[in-house]
């Protein structure tokens, strides 16, 4: 049995080593294929992006809108040139007092 094992052991080691080499080559091949597929997808995407027309930007409309906003801000921030006159408060005060005490004056009459 020892003699048989002595003859089979080198053959098994050689077979295992060859199998490992084959598996490594298969793995490398599979990884290379997957990388190629990813590269093809990226190339296709890049071509789609490059063939897409660039969006047209209308600078004049932006400029017009900006000028409009500036004029609106200027008009909001401008200080008023007129000063409103204060309305006379005596009439309002009398009206308020009359409204408050009208019942008392009616009751006294």
Secondary structure, 3 states (H helix, E strand, C coil): CHHHHHHHHHHHHHHHHHHHHHHHHHHHHHHHHHHHHHHHHHHHHHHHHHHCCCCCCCHHHHHHHHHHHHHHHHHHHCCCCCCCCCCCCHHHHHHHHHHHHHHHHHHHC
